[in-house]
Amino acid sequence: MAKKSKVKITVLKKLNSTEIFGDDPPLGKSVNACPVFEVEQEFIVGKDGEMPKGFCHWAWNDLYKVVTALRFGVNWEPETGEKGAPTVHCCTDGLRPVIFKLERV
């Protein structure tokens, strides 16, 4: 059985609809940034792979495949070319995405 690692998820940035679309948001009005997370907030995914307490279920669904790959030792290096380097991903909320850094700890 493969060795399992913990994964740290750090909130890097939260965007609102105005930052993405300017003064012409697609739904006709601006949408505030996600209220669930705070920038620099950190979560640890244990070796059990369970969603951290207080984490958004929708964001977890978006990040789960990457978290799982990191937990089981995949070297995710498309951004930097470095083995074992942190990786950056975001939730798929098109009006107010949150950007996360994921790294094996």
Secondary structure as GFF3:
##gff-version 3
##sequence-region A 1 105
A	DSSP	beta_strand	7	14	.	.	.	ID=ss1
A	DSSP	alpha_helix	17	21	.	.	.	ID=ss2
A	DSSP	beta_strand	42	45	.	.	.	ID=ss3
A	DSSP	alpha_helix	57	71	.	.	.	ID=ss4
A	DSSP	beta_strand	87	90	.	.	.	ID=ss5
A	DSSP	beta_strand	98	104	.	.	.	ID=ss6
###
